[in-house]
């Protein structure tokens, strides 16, 4: 068995790892907006108003991140979060400059496409979805 075929056989597990790590990185983005943890929102360490656009984004990020870590309802959650990140990029980053490295938009673009991939590929074997037969 070659190294390539060995790595290829691990692709589903790596998809689960990508989902879990992305969810773990996404949770603090929401908790920052909702609870000012681990820090508050710049510039004054505040929280967002719950029913504002940023507050709703915080809810999506916090709850969506938890659901991704668990691998629960991964496809629809990932699809919604992909759309949220596309909106975040075009509404907040793109107006400040064309190039993503200049407008600080790389994380939004990367999350958008990771979530879009997960919405098509599913949660992977290490997930609640896989236990339910929907992974």
Buried (B, 14 or more C-beta within 10 A) or exposed (E): EEEEEEEEEEEBEEBBEBBBEBBEBBBBBBBBBBEBEEEBBEEEEEBBEEEEEBBBBBBBBBBBBBBBBBBBBBBEBBBBBBBBBBBBBEEBBBEEEEEBEEBEBEBBBBBBEBBBBBBEBBBBBBBBBBEEEBB
